[in-house]
Amino acid sequence: MANKVKICGVDTSNLPKLSNKEMEELMQKLKAGNKEAKKQFIFANLRLVLSVVQRFNPKNQNPDDLFQVGCVGLIKAINNFDTSLNVKFSTYAVPMIIGEIKRFMRDSTSMRVSRSIRDTAYQILKCRERYAKEHKTEPSLEQISTDLGISVKEVSFALDALSEPVSMYDPVYKDGSETVRVMDQIGDSKNNQDEWIENFALKDALKKLSAKEKQIVLMRYYLGKTQIEVSNEVGISQAQVSRLEKEAIKSMRKDII
């Protein structure tokens, strides 16, 4: 993202650099209704949008989308900027661009969170930031609870609501070509060995596995243990457990199908 040259079809390496005087002249013209001046002013400030976008590094957002939203914030800043104030345009525009991007990221999350919970969460974040500045340390949930006059449970719930959802396929460990994902660490205590073998006719397939593969498969799917638990009991790495498990399942599928 930081080294991206083209974003939303705009070649950022060729964006114009105008002096403060040129910016002021364009601002005066666009405020007088000159549409061409407004277009030039927007184009000249796309670097500002890009610099703000580069502060964000979300997992599930397209940089092009953030850039477009940032441009909306830029245009809002241009429309609302008061030239009579002794303030640089960039100083005024940056918070508006950031606010527009944050609203987009908040509202486009895959999990819908009520506005009241989001508002509580942002109050908590402000409280935490204020406390950290004053005391040079992070506050506990109890301290935030006391400061805002809400329960610890509400504090915890609101902060959890802002967290990004985790995919079952997200990697948690990688060793060379072997990748362990979230789903590999989840055990299933509801499986019953007899039902499992009857439903999938696995008796013969299990017999063809090596002793270690059979042990891993039974611990994972009969006892419902996670790969980490199997790794600790068998005495091999979790990546090795993952590899042997996949090989065993692949072999069993060939015998069953």
FENSULSUL-V233000 format. One record per helix or strand. SS is the DSSP state (alpha for helix, beta for strand). FROM is the first residue (numbers start at 0). LEN is the number of residues. If there is no record, write none. Layout:
BEGIN
ss: <SS:SS>
from: <FROM:FROM>
len: <LEN:LEN>
END
This chain:
BEGIN
ss: <beta:beta:alpha:alpha:alpha:alpha:alpha:alpha:alpha:alpha:alpha:beta:beta:alpha:alpha:alpha:alpha:alpha:alpha>
from: <5:9:11:19:34:45:62:88:114:140:151:170:177:181:192:202:210:226:237>
len: <2:2:3:12:10:8:18:19:21:8:11:5:4:4:8:5:11:8:19>
END
